[in-house]
């Protein structure tokens, strides 16, 4: 699968479900020390993130999605064995009640 630079919340939820069924770990990374209500997040810690399995998908978020998109190339260089994506709209666009079905 070719990965884009950004995922919306809906794309994140759909792809997380699909990829994890295929055995690929998808992690939502908190870069601002502010968790997202209703979402499982991991604090940005390069040392620990490098321990994730090769091919894992790291989805970085900030308040608006702009900072993580601007730093995406830096993340890709820092984590060459994982796929790095920015969460479009960041924490501000996250809808706590959004879910996806098993269609």
BELMOTA-V532980 format. One line per field, one symbol per residue. phi: phi as a letter, one per 40 degrees, with the letter a starting at -180 (. if undefined). psi: psi as a letter, one per 40 degrees, with the letter a starting at -180 (. if undefined). Layout:
phi: ???
psi: ???
//
This chain:
phi: .cbccbbcdccdccccccccccgbcbbcbcbbfacbdgbcbbccaddcccccddgcbbbcbbcbgccccccdccccccbccbcbbbccgfccccbdccbbccd
psi: hhhidiiidddddddddddddeehhhhhhheefhihheihihihgddddeeiiheihhhiiadeedddddedddddddgeeihhiihheaddehhdehiiif.
//
